[in-house]
Amino acid sequence: MDFRATPEQEAIQAAVRDLCARYPDEYWRDLDRRSAYPDEFVRALTEAGWLAALIPAEYGGAGLGIADAAVILEEINASGGNAASAHGQMYTMGTLLRHGSDAQKLGFLPRIATGELRLQAFGITEPEAGSETTRIRTFARRVGDRYIVNGKKIFISRTLQSDLLLLLARTTPYEELDDKTRGLSVFLVDLKSAVAAGTVKIRPIETMLNHHTTELFIDGLDLGASDLVGTEGQGFRHIIDSWNAERILIASESLGDGRWFVERAARYGSERVVFGRPIGANQGVQFPIAQAHAQLVAARLVRDKAAWLFDHGEPCGPEANMAKLLSSQAAWAAGNAAMDTYGGYAYAKEFDVERKFRETRLFVTAPVNNNLVLAYIAEHVLGLPRSY
């Protein structure tokens, strides 16, 4: 068993690191202060081909695997940046790639690959449903060969910066189904046109981190049969295909954050002198940093296995979920170690620790709460009774 990165992955890592060097801490600090979108950074990622990493070559992409995409996202976060705009496009792509029609793939993927179109928004979560996806109320009523959609979505990121929205809506009433995972359908929405027509209204939500989060109000959105992705009523199954990819990519961002925290804390602990010696000479400082490093190394092994399984077409639900769980926990431990190492300076924005601390905390909660991951492992891996 060879645990080394491939030469291609090493080249990807080096190229992404070089690109990120053009966007130092000051760039991300300024965006955070203004709650601004990293437009320049996203354009650079697009021009370099990294945002099209998972798009097959025949559609203008790089045709890489999840393991390669994981390298890209991990390196962005390890370099001090935030890869949210990149992961949104990468994992959202999974549903379209696997279940989109030939016309949809030919019509949209080449334009997404070049950056002419952005698909970074995934409309699933609703105020009343939360993580219970089968309880969503947004309804697409079929009228002839059209669908009229009404409902609302919350905590949907980057809708103001996206041209397209992948939308999950119910097409059969919940009460009429024995299998509640059925009756949901996925649609590809021309978001700009819907906003211009007034059938989708977007309200930004102020949050503790710069993720461009919004709430959507959908009123009379008119969609055609050609906007349906995959099979009507099978949308829940379709989006599960993207969820395993999402778990792996989120784990990668967490690992990148953790590396950043450990590197910064180790450097600061070696340079900061108090009572005549570096603070890193104290075991109370160095042990949490070392522990976080060990946790990150272990979590990376699970992430790598999940990515390998995904790329080889093998079932990877348990591994993808455990990778997300362990990586987010390791990153959070690394963040706390960095906060303790920097002391009062950790709260000063110029050191960037507090910004990254806020950003990495999200991964414990979203896009899937770690408690739900544990419930999944308990039920589907260990065979324990369902707890929810």
Secondary structure as the mmCIF struct_conf table of DSSP 4:
data_model
#
loop_
_struct_conf.conf_type_id
_struct_conf.id
_struct_conf.beg_label_comp_id
_struct_conf.beg_label_asym_id
_struct_conf.beg_label_seq_id
_struct_conf.end_label_comp_id
_struct_conf.end_label_asym_id
_struct_conf.end_label_seq_id
BEND BEND1 ARG A 4 ARG A 4
HELX_LH_PP_P HELX_LH_PP_P1 ALA A 5 THR A 6
HELX_RH_AL_P HELX_RH_AL_P1 PRO A 7 CYS A 20
TURN_TY1_P TURN_TY1_P1 ALA A 21 ARG A 22
BEND BEND2 TYR A 23 TYR A 23
HELX_RH_AL_P HELX_RH_AL_P2 ASP A 25 ARG A 34
TURN_TY1_P TURN_TY1_P2 SER A 35 SER A 35
HELX_RH_AL_P HELX_RH_AL_P3 ASP A 39 GLU A 47
TURN_TY1_P TURN_TY1_P3 ALA A 48 GLY A 49
BEND BEND3 TRP A 50 TRP A 50
TURN_TY1_P TURN_TY1_P4 LEU A 51 LEU A 54
BEND BEND4 ILE A 55 ILE A 55
HELX_RH_3T_P HELX_RH_3T_P1 ALA A 57 TYR A 59
TURN_TY1_P TURN_TY1_P5 GLY A 60 GLY A 60
BEND BEND5 GLY A 61 GLY A 61
HELX_RH_AL_P HELX_RH_AL_P4 ILE A 66 ALA A 78
TURN_TY1_P TURN_TY1_P6 SER A 79 GLY A 80
HELX_RH_AL_P HELX_RH_AL_P5 ALA A 84 HIS A 99
HELX_RH_AL_P HELX_RH_AL_P6 ASP A 102 THR A 114
TURN_TY1_P TURN_TY1_P7 GLY A 115 GLY A 115
BEND BEND6 GLU A 116 LEU A 117
STRN STRN1 LEU A 119 GLY A 123
TURN_TY1_P TURN_TY1_P8 PRO A 127 SER A 131
HELX_RH_3T_P HELX_RH_3T_P2 THR A 133 ARG A 135
STRN STRN2 PHE A 139 VAL A 143
TURN_TY1_P TURN_TY1_P9 GLY A 144 ASP A 145
STRN STRN3 ARG A 146 SER A 157
TURN_TY1_P TURN_TY1_P10 ARG A 158 ARG A 158
BEND BEND7 THR A 159 THR A 159
TURN_TY1_P TURN_TY1_P11 LEU A 160 GLN A 161
BEND BEND8 ASP A 163 ASP A 163
STRN STRN4 LEU A 164 ARG A 170
BEND BEND9 THR A 171 THR A 172
HELX_RH_3T_P HELX_RH_3T_P3 TYR A 174 GLU A 176
BEND BEND10 ASP A 178 ASP A 179
TURN_TY1_P TURN_TY1_P12 LYS A 180 THR A 181
BEND BEND11 ARG A 182 GLY A 183
STRN STRN5 LEU A 184 ASP A 190
HELX_RH_AL_P HELX_RH_AL_P7 LEU A 191 ALA A 197
TURN_TY1_P TURN_TY1_P13 GLY A 198 GLY A 198
BEND BEND12 THR A 199 THR A 199
STRN STRN6 VAL A 200 PRO A 204
BEND BEND13 MET A 208 LEU A 209
BEND BEND14 HIS A 211 HIS A 211
STRN STRN7 THR A 213 GLY A 224
HELX_RH_3T_P HELX_RH_3T_P4 ALA A 225 ASP A 227
STRN STRN8 LEU A 228 VAL A 229
BEND BEND15 GLY A 230 THR A 231
TURN_TY1_P TURN_TY1_P14 GLU A 232 GLY A 233
STRN STRN9 GLN A 234 GLN A 234
HELX_RH_AL_P HELX_RH_AL_P8 GLY A 235 GLU A 271
STRN STRN10 VAL A 273 VAL A 274
TURN_TY1_P TURN_TY1_P15 PHE A 275 GLY A 276
STRN STRN11 ARG A 277 PRO A 278
HELX_RH_3T_P HELX_RH_3T_P5 ILE A 279 ALA A 281
BEND BEND16 ASN A 282 ASN A 282
HELX_RH_AL_P HELX_RH_AL_P9 GLN A 283 ASP A 311
TURN_TY1_P TURN_TY1_P16 HIS A 312 GLY A 313
HELX_RH_AL_P HELX_RH_AL_P10 GLY A 317 TYR A 342
HELX_RH_3T_P HELX_RH_3T_P6 GLY A 343 TYR A 347
BEND BEND17 ALA A 348 ALA A 348
HELX_RH_3T_P HELX_RH_3T_P7 LYS A 349 PHE A 351
HELX_RH_AL_P HELX_RH_AL_P11 VAL A 353 THR A 365
BEND BEND18 ALA A 366 VAL A 368
HELX_RH_AL_P HELX_RH_AL_P12 ASN A 370 TYR A 376
HELX_RH_PI_P HELX_RH_PI_P1 ILE A 377 VAL A 381
BEND BEND19 LEU A 382 LEU A 382
HELX_LH_PP_P HELX_LH_PP_P2 LEU A 384 ARG A 386
#
